[in-house]
Amino acid sequence: MRNFFVVLACMTSILLIVACAKSPVDKAMEKIDKSIEKVEKNKDKMTKKDFEVLDKEMEEPLKVLNDALENDEVGALDKLKIVGKVTKWAAVLVSAGFKVVGDELGKELKESGVTGEDVKKALEGVETTTGDDVKKVLEEVKSTGDEVKKTLEELQSASDEEK
């Protein structure tokens, strides 16, 4: 009788361990949730290095989720959940990343002494120069094309005369 209770206790323990254990997909989803919360809380304070660290941390969970989707290891509902979580994660990163990029660009412009007027003048100069250059190149291509066409016509008429 005692052996029966020992066996029953072991089986119950194993059953609980197996039933309560989380799948790799569930663990990956939790990591994405934590990452989303972390970025949402700290998006004003995050730097480029923070994003690089976050990217490395998320490589494995994203790989697990991608493999699960590719190998049909999850059902349709879980697939939708995965796509939703990854999309939300990407959207949060993009919105936080724009701020970091803008801040870094502004910092570099400030350090270099470039003003907003300088940037505006440079962009106007590029726009004007580029537009004129493109027109010139197109005109040259057209005239070269006309010359090639004329030469081909001359060759064709010379060939016809010889026949």
ZAMARGU-4260 file (C-alpha; in steps of 0.2 Angstrom, whole numbers, plus 5000, padded with zeros to 4 digits):
<rodrens>
0) 5000/5000/5000 | 5014/5012/5004 | 5022/5009/4987 | 5006/5013/4979 | 5006/5030/4987
5) 5024/5033/4983 | 5020/5029/4964 | 5004/5040/4965 | 5014/5055/4972 | 5028/5053/4959
10) 5015/5052/4945 | 5006/5067/4952 | 5022/5077/4953 | 5027/5073/4935 | 5010/5077/4929
15) 5011/5094/4938 | 5028/5098/4931 | 5023/5093/4913 | 5007/5102/4914 | 5014/5118/4922
20) 5029/5119/4911 | 5029/5133/4898 | 5033/5129/4880 | 5047/5138/4871 | 5034/5148/4861
25) 5025/5154/4877 | 5042/5159/4885 | 5047/5169/4869 | 5030/5178/4870 | 5033/5183/4888
30) 5050/5190/4883 | 5042/5200/4869 | 5029/5207/4882 | 5043/5212/4894 | 5053/5220/4880
35) 5037/5230/4874 | 5034/5236/4892 | 5053/5240/4894 | 5053/5251/4878 | 5036/5259/4882
40) 5042/5264/4900 | 5060/5270/4894 | 5058/5276/4876 | 5062/5294/4881 | 5078/5288/4890
45) 5084/5274/4877 | 5100/5277/4867 | 5107/5268/4852 | 5116/5256/4863 | 5101/5251/4872
50) 5092/5247/4856 | 5107/5236/4851 | 5107/5227/4867 | 5088/5224/4865 | 5090/5218/4847
55) 5103/5205/4853 | 5091/5200/4868 | 5077/5197/4856 | 5086/5187/4843 | 5082/5170/4851
60) 5064/5173/4855 | 5060/5179/4838 | 5069/5164/4830 | 5059/5153/4841 | 5043/5161/4836
65) 5048/5161/4817 | 5052/5143/4818 | 5036/5139/4826 | 5026/5148/4812 | 5036/5140/4798
70) 5035/5123/4805 | 5016/5124/4809 | 5020/5120/4828 | 5006/5131/4834 | 4988/5133/4830
75) 4979/5146/4821 | 4975/5156/4836 | 4992/5156/4842 | 4999/5161/4825 | 4988/5176/4826
80) 4994/5180/4844 | 5012/5179/4838 | 5009/5190/4823 | 5000/5203/4834 | 5014/5203/4847
85) 5028/5204/4835 | 5019/5218/4825 | 5016/5228/4842 | 5034/5225/4847 | 5040/5232/4830
90) 5029/5247/4831 | 5034/5251/4848 | 5053/5250/4843 | 5050/5261/4827 | 5041/5274/4837
95) 5055/5275/4850 | 5068/5273/4837 | 5063/5289/4828 | 5065/5299/4843 | 5082/5292/4846
100) 5087/5295/4828 | 5080/5313/4828 | 5089/5317/4845 | 5106/5310/4838 | 5104/5320/4822
105) 5100/5336/4831 | 5115/5333/4843 | 5127/5330/4829 | 5120/5346/4819 | 5122/5356/4835
110) 5140/5350/4838 | 5145/5354/4820 | 5138/5372/4821 | 5126/5369/4807 | 5110/5379/4808
115) 5093/5376/4801 | 5095/5389/4788 | 5111/5380/4783 | 5102/5364/4781 | 5088/5373/4771
120) 5100/5381/4759 | 5110/5365/4756 | 5094/5356/4752 | 5088/5369/4740 | 5105/5369/4732
125) 5104/5350/4730 | 5086/5351/4723 | 5091/5364/4710 | 5107/5356/4705 | 5100/5339/4704
130) 5085/5345/4694 | 5096/5354/4681 | 5109/5340/4680 | 5095/5327/4677 | 5088/5338/4663
135) 5105/5340/4655 | 5108/5321/4656 | 5091/5318/4648 | 5094/5330/4634 | 5111/5322/4631
140) 5104/5304/4631 | 5090/5310/4619 | 5103/5318/4607 | 5114/5303/4608 | 5099/5292/4604
145) 5094/5303/4589 | 5112/5301/4582 | 5112/5282/4584 | 5095/5282/4576 | 5101/5293/4561
150) 5117/5282/4559 | 5106/5266/4559 | 5095/5273/4546 | 5110/5278/4535 | 5117/5260/4537
155) 5100/5253/4533 | 5098/5264/4517 | 5116/5260/4512 | 5113/5242/4514 | 5097/5243/4504
160) 5106/5253/4489 | 5119/5239/4488 | 5105/5226/4486
</rodrens>
